[in-house]
Amino acid sequence: MVQRLIVLIKIAAAAVIFLLLLGFAVKNSDSVALRYFLGLEWHAPLVLMLLIFFTAGAVLGISASLLMMGRQRREILGLKRELRGLTRPSGAQMIIETM
């Protein structure tokens, strides 16, 4: 019963957010100009511009964090290999010491 109520609350919250964003898109449908170098311009609705740049920022942020996570994962694997090399069984240490 409680889980069903939580699901209904999530659906209602998603619907409210969707309606707010839809209202924002309808109110901001005016065309704006994005000016580049060398006199280049691109005219598009404000909502489309915001969506494109928000998406581009999210993609760049996620890719940067994935690159950092990959680098850290490789470092952790290297440290684990190094730790495994340092913790040999005691018999292996005795053989090396007697030589």
GILINWO-V295845 format. One record per residue. N is the residue number from 1. OMEGA is omega in degrees with one decimal (NA if undefined). NEAR is the number of other C-alpha atoms within 10 Angstrom. D_CENTER is the distance of its C-alpha to the mean C-alpha in Angstrom with 1 decimal. Layout:
# GILINWO-V295845
n=N omega=OMEGA near=NEAR d_center=D_CENTER
n=N omega=OMEGA near=NEAR d_center=D_CENTER
This chain:
# GILINWO-V295845
n=1 omega=-179.1 near=5 d_center=33.9
n=2 omega=179.0 near=7 d_center=31.4
n=3 omega=178.7 near=8 d_center=28.5
n=4 omega=177.1 near=9 d_center=29.8
n=5 omega=178.3 near=10 d_center=29.9
n=6 omega=177.9 near=11 d_center=26.2
n=7 omega=178.9 near=11 d_center=25.3
n=8 omega=178.0 near=12 d_center=27.5
n=9 omega=178.3 near=12 d_center=26.0
n=10 omega=179.3 near=12 d_center=22.4
n=11 omega=179.2 near=12 d_center=23.8
n=12 omega=178.8 near=12 d_center=25.7
n=13 omega=177.9 near=12 d_center=22.8
n=14 omega=179.1 near=12 d_center=20.8
n=15 omega=178.5 near=12 d_center=24.0
n=16 omega=178.7 near=12 d_center=24.5
n=17 omega=178.2 near=12 d_center=21.0
n=18 omega=-179.6 near=12 d_center=21.6
n=19 omega=176.2 near=12 d_center=25.1
n=20 omega=178.8 near=12 d_center=24.1
n=21 omega=177.0 near=13 d_center=21.6
n=22 omega=176.5 near=12 d_center=24.3
n=23 omega=176.1 near=11 d_center=26.8
n=24 omega=-179.4 near=12 d_center=24.8
n=25 omega=-179.1 near=17 d_center=24.5
n=26 omega=-178.5 near=11 d_center=28.2
n=27 omega=-176.1 near=11 d_center=29.2
n=28 omega=-179.4 near=14 d_center=27.3
n=29 omega=178.0 near=13 d_center=28.4
n=30 omega=-179.6 near=12 d_center=30.4
n=31 omega=176.3 near=14 d_center=30.0
n=32 omega=-179.9 near=16 d_center=28.7
n=33 omega=173.8 near=13 d_center=29.1
n=34 omega=-175.1 near=12 d_center=26.5
n=35 omega=176.9 near=11 d_center=28.7
n=36 omega=173.8 near=9 d_center=28.0
n=37 omega=177.1 near=6 d_center=30.3
n=38 omega=174.8 near=6 d_center=33.6
n=39 omega=179.2 near=6 d_center=34.1
n=40 omega=178.5 near=9 d_center=31.5
n=41 omega=174.4 near=12 d_center=30.3
n=42 omega=179.5 near=11 d_center=28.1
n=43 omega=178.8 near=12 d_center=29.1
n=44 omega=176.3 near=14 d_center=26.9
n=45 omega=-178.2 near=14 d_center=26.4
n=46 omega=-178.7 near=18 d_center=24.5
n=47 omega=179.1 near=18 d_center=22.2
n=48 omega=177.9 near=15 d_center=21.3
n=49 omega=180.0 near=17 d_center=20.6
n=50 omega=179.7 near=12 d_center=18.4
n=51 omega=-179.1 near=12 d_center=16.4
n=52 omega=-177.0 near=12 d_center=16.2
n=53 omega=174.7 near=11 d_center=15.1
n=54 omega=179.2 near=12 d_center=12.6
n=55 omega=179.1 near=12 d_center=11.0
n=56 omega=178.2 near=12 d_center=11.5
n=57 omega=178.6 near=12 d_center=9.9
n=58 omega=179.3 near=12 d_center=6.6
n=59 omega=178.4 near=12 d_center=6.9
n=60 omega=179.1 near=12 d_center=8.1
n=61 omega=179.9 near=12 d_center=5.8
n=62 omega=-179.7 near=12 d_center=3.0
n=63 omega=177.5 near=12 d_center=6.6
n=64 omega=179.8 near=12 d_center=8.0
n=65 omega=177.4 near=12 d_center=6.4
n=66 omega=177.0 near=12 d_center=7.3
n=67 omega=179.2 near=12 d_center=10.5
n=68 omega=179.2 near=12 d_center=11.2
n=69 omega=177.6 near=12 d_center=10.8
n=70 omega=178.1 near=12 d_center=13.1
n=71 omega=179.4 near=11 d_center=15.5
n=72 omega=179.2 near=12 d_center=15.8
n=73 omega=177.5 near=12 d_center=16.4
n=74 omega=178.9 near=12 d_center=19.1
n=75 omega=178.9 near=12 d_center=20.6
n=76 omega=178.5 near=12 d_center=20.8
n=77 omega=177.4 near=11 d_center=22.5
n=78 omega=178.2 near=12 d_center=24.9
n=79 omega=177.1 near=12 d_center=25.8
n=80 omega=177.6 near=12 d_center=26.5
n=81 omega=179.2 near=11 d_center=28.7
n=82 omega=179.0 near=11 d_center=30.5
n=83 omega=177.5 near=11 d_center=31.0
n=84 omega=178.2 near=10 d_center=32.5
n=85 omega=-179.7 near=9 d_center=34.8
n=86 omega=-177.7 near=9 d_center=36.0
n=87 omega=177.2 near=9 d_center=36.8
n=88 omega=173.9 near=10 d_center=39.5
n=89 omega=-175.7 near=8 d_center=42.1
n=90 omega=178.6 near=8 d_center=45.1
n=91 omega=179.6 near=9 d_center=47.4
n=92 omega=178.9 near=9 d_center=45.5
n=93 omega=-179.9 near=11 d_center=46.0
n=94 omega=179.4 near=10 d_center=49.7
n=95 omega=-179.0 near=9 d_center=50.2
n=96 omega=-177.1 near=8 d_center=48.6
n=97 omega=-177.2 near=8 d_center=50.7
n=98 omega=-179.2 near=6 d_center=54.0
n=99 omega=NA near=5 d_center=53.8
